[in-house]
Amino acid sequence: MRKTLEDFYYGNITSSTQDMTLHPELKRSTDRVACFENQLAEQLNEVRQAILVKLIESQQEIDRITALENFILGFRLGVRMMAECMDDNDGDIKMEVNDSDKKRANGEGSLRKRPDGCWEGRYTAGRDPVADKAIYKNVPAKMQKACTEKLVLAIEKSGKIDVAKAG
């Protein structure tokens, strides 16, 4: 995509055959710069004129790079704006959210990534009728998605088990 945008910027790909006209304010500014450049060059010896030429060329290179980067950033912003306009919801593009960043509802258990890199799902399997305390169980897995699937199955199974007898 970047190569295409650079080609478009440098005129290798044209959006139309229309020529760009210089804004009057920009024209006045560039004329002033050229005038001051000529006045300064007349007052310098050859060595200093060569330094001035290198300075001007370096500044022009910086300006070209900055203009290209701003063009690409502007184009990307335009694409994002178009995508938001075409979204069927409220106009906001939904950014992808990592499952581990979401708050889980009551009864869905909890997920965490352990220090060893594995995932662990914890859920309440029921209550101990004697001690009147919650019975917690866990399901481990190497991948988050697998752990989520195991957790859902374990919660479904725990609803069918008599925890007082299961221990």
ROSE-4610 file (N, C-alpha, C; in Angstrom, 1 decimal, always signed):
// ROSE-4610
residu = [M/M/M/R/R/R/K/K/K/T/T/T/L/L/L/E/E/E/D/D/D/F/F/F/Y/Y/Y/Y/Y/Y/G/G/G/N/N/N/I/I/I/T/T/T/S/S/S/S/S/S/T/T/T/Q/Q/Q/D/D/D/M/M/M/T/T/T/L/L/L/H/H/H/P/P/P/E/E/E/L/L/L/K/K/K/R/R/R/S/S/S/T/T/T/D/D/D/R/R/R/V/V/V/A/A/A/C/C/C/F/F/F/E/E/E/N/N/N/Q/Q/Q/L/L/L/A/A/A/E/E/E/Q/Q/Q/L/L/L/N/N/N/E/E/E/V/V/V/R/R/R/Q/Q/Q/A/A/A/I/I/I/L/L/L/V/V/V/K/K/K/L/L/L/I/I/I/E/E/E/S/S/S/Q/Q/Q/Q/Q/Q/E/E/E/I/I/I/D/D/D/R/R/R/I/I/I/T/T/T/A/A/A/L/L/L/E/E/E/N/N/N/F/F/F/I/I/I/L/L/L/G/G/G/F/F/F/R/R/R/L/L/L/G/G/G/V/V/V/R/R/R/M/M/M/M/M/M/A/A/A/E/E/E/C/C/C/M/M/M/D/D/D/D/D/D/N/N/N/D/D/D/G/G/G/D/D/D/I/I/I/K/K/K/M/M/M/E/E/E/V/V/V/N/N/N/D/D/D/S/S/S/D/D/D/K/K/K/K/K/K/R/R/R/A/A/A/N/N/N/G/G/G/E/E/E/G/G/G/S/S/S/L/L/L/R/R/R/K/K/K/R/R/R/P/P/P/D/D/D/G/G/G/C/C/C/W/W/W/E/E/E/G/G/G/R/R/R/Y/Y/Y/T/T/T/A/A/A/G/G/G/R/R/R/D/D/D/P/P/P/V/V/V/A/A/A/D/D/D/K/K/K/A/A/A/I/I/I/Y/Y/Y/K/K/K/N/N/N/V/V/V/P/P/P/A/A/A/K/K/K/M/M/M/Q/Q/Q/K/K/K/A/A/A/C/C/C/T/T/T/E/E/E/K/K/K/L/L/L/V/V/V/L/L/L/A/A/A/I/I/I/E/E/E/K/K/K/S/S/S/G/G/G/K/K/K/I/I/I/D/D/D/V/V/V/A/A/A/K/K/K/A/A/A/G/G/G]
num = [1/1/1/2/2/2/3/3/3/4/4/4/5/5/5/6/6/6/7/7/7/8/8/8/9/9/9/10/10/10/11/11/11/12/12/12/13/13/13/14/14/14/15/15/15/16/16/16/17/17/17/18/18/18/19/19/19/20/20/20/21/21/21/22/22/22/23/23/23/24/24/24/25/25/25/26/26/26/27/27/27/28/28/28/29/29/29/30/30/30/31/31/31/32/32/32/33/33/33/34/34/34/35/35/35/36/36/36/37/37/37/38/38/38/39/39/39/40/40/40/41/41/41/42/42/42/43/43/43/44/44/44/45/45/45/46/46/46/47/47/47/48/48/48/49/49/49/50/50/50/51/51/51/52/52/52/53/53/53/54/54/54/55/55/55/56/56/56/57/57/57/58/58/58/59/59/59/60/60/60/61/61/61/62/62/62/63/63/63/64/64/64/65/65/65/66/66/66/67/67/67/68/68/68/69/69/69/70/70/70/71/71/71/72/72/72/73/73/73/74/74/74/75/75/75/76/76/76/77/77/77/78/78/78/79/79/79/80/80/80/81/81/81/82/82/82/83/83/83/84/84/84/85/85/85/86/86/86/87/87/87/88/88/88/89/89/89/90/90/90/91/91/91/92/92/92/93/93/93/94/94/94/95/95/95/96/96/96/97/97/97/98/98/98/99/99/99/100/100/100/101/101/101/102/102/102/103/103/103/104/104/104/105/105/105/106/106/106/107/107/107/108/108/108/109/109/109/110/110/110/111/111/111/112/112/112/113/113/113/114/114/114/115/115/115/116/116/116/117/117/117/118/118/118/119/119/119/120/120/120/121/121/121/122/122/122/123/123/123/124/124/124/125/125/125/126/126/126/127/127/127/128/128/128/129/129/129/130/130/130/131/131/131/132/132/132/133/133/133/134/134/134/135/135/135/136/136/136/137/137/137/138/138/138/139/139/139/140/140/140/141/141/141/142/142/142/143/143/143/144/144/144/145/145/145/146/146/146/147/147/147/148/148/148/149/149/149/150/150/150/151/151/151/152/152/152/153/153/153/154/154/154/155/155/155/156/156/156/157/157/157/158/158/158/159/159/159/160/160/160/161/161/161/162/162/162/163/163/163/164/164/164/165/165/165/166/166/166/167/167/167]
x = [+0.8/+0.0/+0.9/+1.9/+2.8/+3.4/+3.9/+4.5/+3.4/+2.2/+1.2/+0.9/+0.9/+0.7/+1.9/+3.1/+4.3/+4.2/+3.9/+3.7/+2.7/+1.6/+0.5/+1.0/+1.8/+2.3/+3.3/+4.2/+5.2/+4.7/+3.4/+2.8/+3.0/+3.5/+3.6/+2.2/+1.3/-0.1/-0.9/-1.7/-2.4/-3.9/-4.5/-5.9/-6.7/-6.0/-6.7/-5.6/-6.0/-5.0/-5.0/-5.7/-5.8/-4.5/-4.0/-2.8/-3.1/-2.2/-2.4/-1.9/-2.8/-2.4/-1.9/-0.9/-0.3/-1.2/-1.5/-2.2/-1.5/-2.2/-1.5/-0.6/-1.1/-0.3/+1.0/+0.9/+2.1/+3.1/+2.5/+3.3/+4.1/+3.4/+4.1/+5.2/+5.0/+6.0/+7.2/+7.0/+8.1/+8.9/+8.2/+8.9/+9.8/+9.3/+10.1/+11.3/+11.1/+12.3/+13.3/+12.9/+13.9/+14.6/+13.9/+14.5/+15.6/+15.2/+16.2/+17.4/+17.1/+18.2/+19.2/+18.7/+19.6/+20.4/+19.7/+20.4/+21.5/+21.2/+22.2/+23.4/+23.1/+24.1/+25.1/+24.5/+25.4/+26.4/+26.1/+26.9/+28.0/+27.9/+28.8/+29.8/+31.0/+32.1/+31.7/+32.5/+32.2/+32.0/+32.9/+32.9/+31.6/+31.2/+30.0/+28.7/+28.8/+27.7/+27.5/+28.5/+28.4/+27.7/+28.1/+27.4/+25.9/+25.6/+24.2/+23.5/+24.1/+23.4/+23.1/+24.1/+23.9/+22.8/+22.7/+21.7/+20.3/+20.2/+18.9/+18.5/+19.4/+19.1/+18.7/+19.3/+18.9/+17.5/+17.2/+15.9/+14.8/+15.2/+14.2/+14.0/+15.0/+14.9/+14.0/+14.2/+13.3/+11.9/+11.7/+10.3/+9.7/+10.4/+9.8/+9.4/+10.3/+10.0/+8.8/+8.7/+7.6/+6.3/+6.4/+5.2/+4.7/+5.6/+5.2/+4.5/+5.1/+4.6/+3.2/+3.1/+1.8/+0.7/+1.1/+0.2/-0.3/+0.6/+0.3/-0.6/-0.3/-1.1/-2.5/-2.5/-3.8/-4.7/-4.1/-4.8/-5.3/-4.5/-4.9/-6.1/-6.0/-7.1/-8.4/-8.3/-9.4/-10.0/-9.2/-9.7/-10.4/-9.9/-10.5/-11.9/-11.9/-13.2/-14.2/-13.8/-14.7/-15.2/-14.3/-14.8/-15.8/-15.6/-16.5/-17.9/-17.9/-19.1/-19.9/-19.2/-19.8/-20.2/-19.9/-20.2/-21.7/-22.3/-23.8/-24.2/-23.3/-23.7/-23.9/-23.2/-23.4/-22.3/-21.5/-20.4/-19.1/-19.0/-17.7/-17.3/-16.1/-15.5/-15.2/-15.6/-15.3/-13.9/-13.0/-11.7/-11.7/-10.8/-10.7/-10.2/-11.0/-10.6/-10.2/-9.1/-8.6/-9.5/-9.8/-10.8/-10.4/-9.1/-8.6/-8.9/-9.2/-9.5/-11.0/-11.8/-13.3/-13.6/-14.6/-15.2/-16.2/-16.0/-16.9/-18.1/-19.2/-20.5/-20.5/-21.4/-21.5/-21.9/-21.2/-21.5/-20.7/-19.9/-19.0/-17.6/-17.3/-16.0/-15.0/-13.7/-12.7/-11.5/-10.9/-9.7/-8.5/-7.3/-6.1/-5.0/-3.9/-2.7/-1.7/-1.3/-0.4/+1.0/+1.9/+3.3/+4.0/+3.6/+4.2/+3.7/+2.8/+2.3/+1.0/+0.6/-0.6/-1.8/-3.0/-4.2/-4.9/-5.6/-6.4/-7.7/-8.8/-10.1/-10.6/-11.2/-11.7/-13.2/-13.9/-15.3/-15.8/-17.0/-17.6/-18.4/-18.1/-18.8/-20.0/-20.1/-21.3/-20.9/-21.7/-21.4/-21.3/-20.4/-20.3/-21.4/-22.3/-23.5/-23.0/-22.0/-21.5/-20.8/-19.8/-19.0/-19.6/-20.6/-21.3/-20.3/-19.3/-18.3/-18.4/-18.0/-18.0/-16.9/-17.2/-16.3/-15.8/-14.5/-13.9/-13.1/-13.3/-12.5/-11.8/-10.8/-10.1/-9.9/-9.7/-9.4/-8.2/-7.1/-5.9/-6.0/-5.3/-5.1/-3.9/-3.3/-2.2/-2.6/-3.8/-4.3/-5.5/-5.7/-6.8/-8.2/-8.3/-9.5/-9.9/-8.9/-9.2/-9.6/-9.0/-9.3/-10.8/-11.1/-12.5/-13.5/-13.2/-14.1/-14.2/-13.1/-13.1/-13.9/-13.7/-14.4/-15.9/-16.4/-17.8/-18.4/-17.7/-18.1/-18.1/-17.1/-17.0/-18.1/-18.5/-19.6/-20.9/-21.1/-22.3/-22.4/-21.3/-21.2/-21.5/-20.9/-21.1/-22.5/-23.3/-24.7/-25.5/-24.9/-25.6/-25.1/-24.1/-23.5/-24.0/-24.2/-24.6/-23.2/-22.9/-21.6/-21.4/-22.5/-22.4/-21.9/-22.3/-21.8/-20.5/-20.2/-19.0/-17.8/-17.9/-16.7/-15.8]
y = [-1.2/+0.0/+1.3/+1.2/+2.4/+2.7/+1.7/+1.9/+2.6/+2.1/+2.7/+4.1/+4.5/+5.8/+6.7/+6.2/+6.9/+7.2/+6.2/+6.4/+7.4/+7.4/+8.4/+9.8/+9.9/+11.2/+11.7/+10.9/+11.4/+11.5/+11.2/+11.5/+10.3/+9.2/+8.0/+7.4/+7.7/+7.3/+8.6/+9.0/+10.2/+10.0/+10.9/+10.8/+11.5/+12.4/+13.1/+13.9/+14.5/+15.2/+16.7/+17.0/+18.4/+18.9/+20.1/+20.7/+21.5/+21.5/+22.2/+23.6/+24.6/+26.0/+26.4/+27.2/+27.6/+28.6/+28.4/+29.3/+30.7/+31.8/+33.1/+33.4/+32.9/+33.1/+32.3/+31.1/+30.2/+30.8/+31.4/+32.0/+33.2/+34.0/+35.2/+34.7/+33.7/+33.2/+32.6/+31.8/+31.2/+32.3/+33.4/+34.5/+35.2/+35.4/+36.1/+35.3/+34.0/+33.1/+33.1/+33.1/+33.2/+34.5/+35.6/+36.9/+37.0/+36.5/+36.5/+35.6/+34.5/+33.5/+34.2/+34.9/+35.6/+36.7/+37.5/+38.5/+38.0/+36.9/+36.3/+35.7/+35.1/+34.5/+35.5/+36.7/+37.8/+38.3/+38.1/+38.6/+37.6/+36.4/+35.3/+35.0/+34.6/+34.1/+32.7/+32.2/+30.9/+29.7/+29.7/+28.6/+28.6/+29.8/+30.0/+29.8/+30.2/+29.9/+28.4/+27.7/+26.2/+25.6/+26.2/+25.7/+26.1/+27.3/+27.7/+26.8/+26.4/+25.5/+24.2/+23.7/+22.4/+22.5/+23.6/+23.9/+23.9/+24.6/+24.7/+23.3/+22.6/+21.2/+20.3/+20.4/+19.6/+19.9/+21.2/+21.7/+21.2/+21.2/+20.8/+19.3/+18.5/+17.1/+16.8/+17.6/+17.4/+17.8/+18.8/+19.2/+18.2/+17.5/+16.5/+15.3/+14.9/+13.7/+14.0/+15.2/+15.6/+15.6/+16.2/+16.3/+14.9/+14.0/+12.6/+11.9/+12.0/+11.4/+12.0/+13.3/+14.0/+13.5/+13.3/+12.9/+11.5/+10.6/+9.2/+9.2/+9.9/+10.0/+10.5/+11.6/+12.1/+11.1/+10.4/+9.4/+8.3/+7.8/+6.8/+7.3/+8.6/+9.1/+9.2/+9.5/+9.5/+8.2/+7.1/+5.8/+5.4/+5.7/+5.4/+6.1/+7.3/+8.1/+7.5/+7.0/+6.4/+5.1/+4.3/+3.0/+3.3/+4.3/+4.6/+5.0/+5.8/+6.2/+5.0/+4.0/+2.8/+1.8/+2.0/+1.0/+1.0/-0.1/-0.2/+0.1/+0.2/+0.4/+1.9/+2.5/+3.9/+4.7/+4.2/+5.0/+4.7/+4.1/+3.8/+2.5/+2.4/+1.0/+0.3/-0.9/-1.6/-2.1/-1.7/-2.2/-3.6/-4.4/-5.8/-5.7/-6.4/-6.4/-7.8/-7.9/-9.2/-9.8/-11.1/-11.7/-11.6/-11.5/-11.4/-10.0/-9.0/-7.7/-7.5/-8.4/-8.2/-8.7/-8.0/-8.4/-9.5/-10.6/-11.7/-11.6/-12.0/-11.9/-12.9/-12.7/-13.6/-15.0/-16.0/-17.4/-17.9/-17.0/-17.4/-17.8/-17.7/-18.1/-17.0/-17.3/-16.3/-17.0/-16.2/-16.6/-15.8/-16.5/-15.8/-16.5/-15.8/-16.4/-16.5/-17.8/-18.1/-17.7/-17.5/-17.2/-18.1/-19.4/-20.4/-20.3/-19.3/-19.1/-19.8/-20.8/-21.5/-20.7/-21.0/-20.4/-21.2/-20.5/-21.2/-20.6/-21.5/-21.0/-21.5/-20.6/-21.0/-20.7/-21.6/-21.4/-21.9/-21.5/-22.0/-23.3/-24.4/-25.6/-25.9/-25.1/-25.2/-24.8/-25.2/-24.9/-26.2/-26.2/-27.3/-27.1/-28.0/-27.8/-27.9/-28.6/-28.7/-27.4/-27.1/-25.9/-24.6/-24.7/-23.5/-22.6/-23.2/-22.5/-22.8/-21.9/-22.2/-23.2/-24.1/-25.1/-24.5/-24.2/-23.7/-24.8/-24.8/-25.8/-25.0/-25.6/-25.0/-25.9/-25.3/-26.0/-25.3/-26.1/-25.5/-25.8/-25.0/-25.2/-24.3/-24.7/-24.0/-22.7/-22.7/-21.6/-21.0/-19.7/-19.0/-19.5/-19.7/-20.2/-21.6/-22.4/-23.8/-23.7/-22.9/-22.7/-22.2/-21.3/-20.7/-21.8/-22.6/-23.7/-24.7/-25.1/-26.1/-25.5/-24.2/-23.5/-23.6/-23.3/-23.3/-24.7/-25.7/-27.1/-27.5/-27.1/-27.5/-26.8/-25.6/-24.9/-25.6/-26.0/-26.7/-28.0/-28.8/-30.0/-29.9/-28.8/-28.6/-28.3/-27.8/-27.6/-28.9/-30.0/-31.3/-32.2/-31.8/-32.7/-32.3/-33.3/-33.0/-32.9/-31.6/-31.3/-31.8/-32.0/-32.6/-34.0/-34.7/-36.1/-36.2/-35.2/-35.3/-35.0/-34.1/-33.7/-33.0]
z = [+0.0/+0.0/+0.0/+0.8/+0.9/-0.5/-1.2/-2.6/-3.5/-3.4/-4.3/-3.9/-2.6/-2.2/-2.6/-2.5/-2.9/-4.5/-5.2/-6.7/-7.0/-6.3/-6.5/-6.1/-5.0/-4.6/-5.6/-6.1/-7.0/-8.5/-8.7/-10.0/-10.9/-10.5/-11.3/-11.5/-10.6/-10.8/-10.6/-11.6/-11.5/-11.3/-10.4/-10.2/-11.3/-11.9/-13.0/-13.8/-14.9/-15.7/-15.4/-14.3/-13.9/-13.3/-13.7/-13.2/-11.9/-11.0/-9.7/-9.9/-9.5/-9.5/-8.1/-8.1/-6.9/-6.2/-4.9/-4.1/-4.1/-4.2/-4.2/-3.0/-1.8/-0.6/-0.7/-1.2/-1.3/-2.4/-3.4/-4.5/-3.9/-3.1/-2.5/-1.6/-0.8/+0.1/-0.6/-1.6/-2.3/-3.1/-3.6/-4.2/-3.2/-2.0/-0.9/-0.6/-0.4/-0.1/-1.2/-2.4/-3.5/-3.6/-3.3/-3.2/-2.1/-0.9/+0.2/+0.0/-0.7/-1.0/-2.0/-3.0/-3.9/-3.2/-2.3/-1.6/-0.7/-0.1/+0.8/+0.0/-1.1/-2.0/-2.5/-2.9/-3.4/-2.3/-1.0/+0.0/+0.5/+0.0/+0.4/-0.6/-0.1/-1.0/-1.5/-2.4/-3.0/-2.1/-1.1/-0.1/+0.7/+1.1/+1.9/+1.0/-0.2/-1.2/-1.3/-1.4/-1.5/-0.3/+0.9/+2.1/+2.1/+1.6/+1.5/+0.6/-0.5/-1.5/-0.8/-0.1/+0.6/+1.6/+2.4/+3.3/+2.7/+1.6/+0.9/+0.3/-0.3/-0.8/+0.4/+1.5/+2.7/+3.1/+3.2/+3.6/+2.6/+1.4/+0.3/+0.5/+0.8/+1.0/+2.2/+3.3/+4.5/+4.1/+3.4/+3.0/+2.1/+1.2/+0.3/+1.2/+2.1/+3.0/+3.9/+4.4/+5.3/+4.5/+3.3/+2.5/+2.1/+1.8/+1.5/+2.7/+3.9/+5.1/+5.4/+5.3/+5.6/+4.5/+3.3/+2.3/+2.6/+3.0/+3.3/+4.6/+5.6/+6.8/+6.5/+5.7/+5.3/+4.6/+3.7/+2.9/+3.8/+4.7/+5.7/+6.5/+7.0/+7.8/+6.9/+5.7/+4.8/+4.6/+4.5/+4.4/+5.6/+6.8/+8.1/+8.2/+7.7/+7.8/+6.9/+5.7/+4.7/+5.3/+5.9/+6.5/+7.6/+8.5/+9.5/+9.0/+7.9/+7.3/+6.7/+6.3/+5.7/+6.7/+8.0/+9.0/+9.2/+9.4/+9.5/+11.0/+11.9/+13.3/+13.5/+14.5/+14.8/+14.2/+13.3/+12.6/+13.2/+14.4/+15.0/+14.6/+14.1/+13.7/+15.0/+15.2/+16.4/+16.3/+17.2/+17.2/+17.8/+17.4/+17.9/+19.3/+20.2/+21.6/+22.0/+22.7/+23.1/+24.1/+24.0/+24.9/+26.4/+26.6/+28.0/+28.6/+27.7/+28.2/+28.5/+28.2/+28.4/+29.8/+30.4/+31.7/+31.4/+32.1/+32.0/+32.9/+32.4/+33.2/+34.4/+35.3/+36.4/+35.9/+36.5/+36.0/+34.9/+34.3/+33.1/+33.6/+34.8/+35.3/+35.0/+35.2/+34.9/+34.1/+33.4/+32.6/+33.0/+33.0/+33.3/+32.6/+32.3/+31.7/+32.8/+33.0/+34.1/+33.8/+34.8/+34.5/+33.5/+33.5/+32.6/+31.2/+30.9/+29.6/+29.2/+30.1/+29.9/+30.4/+29.9/+30.3/+31.3/+32.3/+33.3/+33.4/+33.3/+33.6/+34.9/+35.7/+37.0/+37.1/+37.8/+37.9/+39.2/+39.6/+40.8/+40.4/+40.9/+40.6/+41.5/+42.5/+43.4/+44.8/+45.8/+47.2/+48.1/+49.0/+49.9/+51.0/+51.0/+52.0/+53.4/+53.7/+55.1/+55.6/+54.8/+55.2/+54.7/+53.8/+53.2/+52.5/+51.8/+51.0/+49.6/+48.7/+47.3/+46.9/+46.0/+45.5/+44.1/+44.1/+42.9/+42.1/+40.8/+40.0/+38.9/+38.3/+37.2/+36.0/+34.9/+33.6/+33.0/+32.8/+32.1/+30.6/+29.9/+28.4/+28.0/+26.8/+26.3/+25.6/+25.0/+24.2/+24.8/+24.7/+25.3/+24.8/+23.5/+22.9/+23.4/+23.5/+24.0/+25.5/+26.2/+27.6/+27.8/+26.9/+27.0/+26.7/+25.7/+25.3/+26.4/+27.0/+28.2/+29.3/+29.6/+30.7/+30.5/+29.3/+29.0/+29.2/+28.7/+28.9/+30.4/+31.1/+32.5/+33.3/+33.0/+33.7/+33.4/+32.1/+31.7/+32.5/+32.6/+33.3/+34.8/+35.3/+36.8/+37.2/+36.3/+36.6/+36.7/+36.1/+36.1/+37.2/+37.9/+38.9/+40.3/+41.1/+42.5/+43.2/+43.5/+44.1/+45.5/+46.2/+47.5/+47.5/+46.4/+46.3/+45.6/+44.7/+43.8/+44.6/+45.6/+46.5/+45.7]
